[in-house]
């Protein structure tokens, strides 16, 4: 067994155990294997080991990899999204995790209509109110949510966050709790379904699952340290 396959088994076991601690089953949590900086042959090792959901931060990497790999794979765009890249992203990716403004949501909806696609999208929340990060503020999301629900060409599936950097994983717990509270408030107020919470990465995904994450974005724990010398 190669290192990627071995790492994947270990990560899935940790997901299963964390889900059990939260009173759920492992299949209630989707693992998005973040393959950024890694070439097709390295990513293929994960495919061969049974992984079929992958995430990319950059459009260019998606353009290089997605057409070269099995077309049954599911691809998630998890990086920051600029308007000038929306059309190409929707051409390639099934999910977009990083809709961070009403303006971007409306623009994406229009492009989706032009392309005849209906991408699954998540709204990025700046849960730590960090000036260095994009995303909806808590107040802003509440005020604009009804307009986003009305958009017909994107499928709003839930929320995503990247919490502030912390020294220990458990210190991120309060941010994950806040995301669950926010999601539940939106569901109650707007009578909508928001089944997905994308939160948790290599350093804190177990805590995120314990608090209710339904998607975790794990890269280095599967593929190894970033391959910036490729």
C-alpha positions in Angstrom: 0.0 0.0 0.0 1.4 3.4 -1.0 1.6 6.4 1.4 -1.5 8.2 -0.1 -3.6 5.1 0.3 -2.4 4.5 3.8 -3.1 8.1 4.8 -6.5 8.0 3.3 -7.4 4.9 5.4 -6.2 6.7 8.5 -8.2 9.9 7.7 -11.4 8.0 7.0 -10.9 6.1 10.3 -10.5 9.4 12.2 -13.7 10.8 10.4 -15.6 7.7 11.5 -14.5 8.0 15.1 -15.3 11.7 15.2 -18.7 11.1 13.7 -19.5 8.4 16.2 -18.6 10.8 19.0 -21.2 13.3 17.6 -23.8 10.6 17.4 -23.6 10.2 13.6 -22.3 7.6 11.2 -19.3 8.0 9.0 -21.4 8.3 5.8 -22.9 11.5 7.2 -19.6 13.3 6.5 -18.2 13.8 3.0 -14.4 13.9 2.7 -13.2 16.4 0.1 -9.6 15.5 -0.7 -7.8 18.7 -1.4 -5.3 18.0 -4.2 -3.9 21.4 -4.7 -0.3 21.5 -6.0 -0.3 17.7 -6.7 -0.1 16.4 -10.2 -2.6 13.9 -11.8 -0.5 10.8 -11.1 -0.3 11.6 -7.3 -4.1 12.4 -7.2 -4.7 9.1 -9.0 -3.3 7.2 -6.1 -6.2 8.5 -4.0 -8.7 7.5 -6.7 -7.2 4.0 -6.9 -7.7 3.8 -3.1 -11.4 4.6 -3.4 -11.6 8.4 -3.1 -13.9 10.1 -5.6 -14.5 13.7 -4.2 -11.7 16.2 -4.7 -11.2 19.9 -4.1 -9.1 22.5 -5.8 -8.2 26.1 -4.8 -7.1 27.3 -8.2 -8.9 27.3 -11.5 -5.7 26.6 -13.5 -5.0 23.4 -11.5 -8.6 22.3 -12.1 -8.2 23.0 -15.8 -5.1 20.8 -15.9 -6.4 17.9 -13.8 -10.2 17.5 -14.3 -10.2 16.7 -18.0 -7.3 14.3 -17.5 -9.0 12.2 -14.9 -12.0 9.9 -14.7 -15.1 11.9 -15.5 -17.1 10.2 -12.7 -15.1 12.1 -10.1 -16.8 14.9 -8.2 -14.9 18.2 -8.1 -15.3 21.0 -5.5 -14.0 24.5 -6.1 -12.9 25.7 -2.7 -10.7 28.8 -3.4 -11.6 32.4 -3.6 -13.8 33.1 -6.6 -13.5 36.2 -8.8 -16.2 37.2 -11.3 -13.9 36.8 -14.3 -13.4 33.1 -13.4 -16.9 32.1 -12.7 -17.8 30.9 -16.2 -14.7 28.6 -16.4 -15.2 27.3 -12.8 -18.8 26.4 -13.6 -17.7 24.6 -16.7 -15.5 22.3 -14.6 -16.6 22.0 -11.0 -19.8 20.5 -9.6 -19.6 22.4 -6.3 -18.5 25.9 -5.4 -17.7 26.5 -1.7 -16.8 30.1 -1.8 -19.7 32.4 -2.7 -18.9 35.3 -0.5 -21.3 38.1 -1.4 -24.8 38.7 -2.8 -23.2 40.3 -5.8 -21.2 37.2 -6.6 -24.2 35.0 -6.0 -26.3 36.9 -8.5 -23.5 36.9 -11.0 -23.0 33.2 -10.6 -26.7 32.6 -11.0 -26.7 34.5 -14.3 -23.7 32.6 -15.7 -25.2 29.3 -14.6 -28.4 30.3 -16.5 -26.3 31.1 -19.6 -24.5 27.7 -19.4 -27.6 25.7 -18.6 -26.1 24.3 -15.4 -27.2 24.3 -11.8 -24.1 24.2 -9.6 -24.3 23.3 -5.9 -23.0 26.2 -3.9 -22.1 27.0 -0.4 -22.0 30.5 1.2 -18.7 31.4 2.7 -19.0 32.9 6.2 -16.3 35.0 7.8 -17.1 33.4 11.1 -14.1 35.0 12.9 -14.8 38.5 11.5 -11.2 38.7 10.2 -10.2 41.6 8.1 -7.9 39.4 6.1 -10.6 37.0 5.0 -13.6 37.2 2.7 -17.0 36.0 3.3 -20.4 37.1 4.6 -20.6 38.8 8.0 -23.2 37.3 10.3 -25.4 40.4 10.0 -24.8 40.7 6.3 -25.8 37.1 5.6 -29.0 37.5 7.6 -30.0 40.6 5.8 -29.3 39.2 2.3 -30.2 35.6 2.6 -33.8 35.9 1.3 -32.4 37.3 -2.0 -30.0 34.4 -2.4 -32.7 31.9 -1.7 -34.7 33.4 -4.6 -32.0 32.7 -7.1 -33.1 30.0 -9.4 -30.0 28.8 -11.3 -27.8 27.8 -8.3 -28.6 25.2 -5.8 -27.9 26.6 -2.3 -26.8 23.7 -0.2 -25.3 25.3 2.9 -22.5 27.2 4.5 -18.7 27.1 4.5 -16.1 28.7 6.9 -12.4 28.9 7.5 -12.0 29.7 11.2 -9.2 31.9 12.5 -5.8 30.1 13.0 -5.5 28.6 16.5 -2.8 26.9 18.4 -4.9 23.9 19.3 -7.8 22.3 17.3 -10.1 22.6 20.3 -9.8 26.3 20.2 -11.7 26.3 16.9 -14.7 24.6 18.4 -16.5 27.8 19.3 -16.4 28.9 15.6 -17.8 25.6 14.5 -20.6 25.9 17.1 -21.4 29.4 15.8 -21.7 28.0 12.3 -24.2 25.4 13.4 -26.2 28.1 15.3 -26.2 30.3 12.2 -27.3 27.6 9.9 -30.1 26.5 12.2 -31.3 30.1 12.5 -31.4 30.5 8.8 -33.4 27.3 8.4 -35.9 28.3 11.0 -36.4 31.9 9.7 -36.5 31.1 6.0 -37.9 27.6 6.0 -35.2 26.2 3.7 -33.0 23.2 3.7 -29.3 23.8 4.3 -27.9 20.3 4.7 -24.3 21.0 4.3 -21.7 22.6 6.6 -18.2 22.6 5.0 -15.8 23.2 7.8 -12.7 21.6 9.1 -9.3 20.9 7.5 -6.3 18.7 8.2 -5.6 20.4 11.6 -9.1 20.5 13.0 -11.5 18.3 11.0 -12.3 16.0 13.9 -13.4 18.9 16.1 -15.5 20.2 13.2 -17.2 16.9 12.8 -17.9 16.7 16.5 -19.7 20.0 16.2 -21.7 19.1 13.1 -19.6 19.4 9.9 -21.0 17.4 7.0 -18.0 18.1 4.7 -14.3 18.3 5.7 -11.6 19.6 3.3 -8.5 17.5 4.0 -5.3 17.8 1.9 -1.9 17.4 3.6 -3.0 14.6 5.9 -3.8 12.6 2.7 -1.3 13.7 0.1 1.6 15.0 2.3 3.1 18.4 2.5 2.3 20.8 -0.4 4.2 20.0 -3.6 5.2 23.6 -4.3 8.3 22.5 -6.3 6.2 20.7 -8.9 
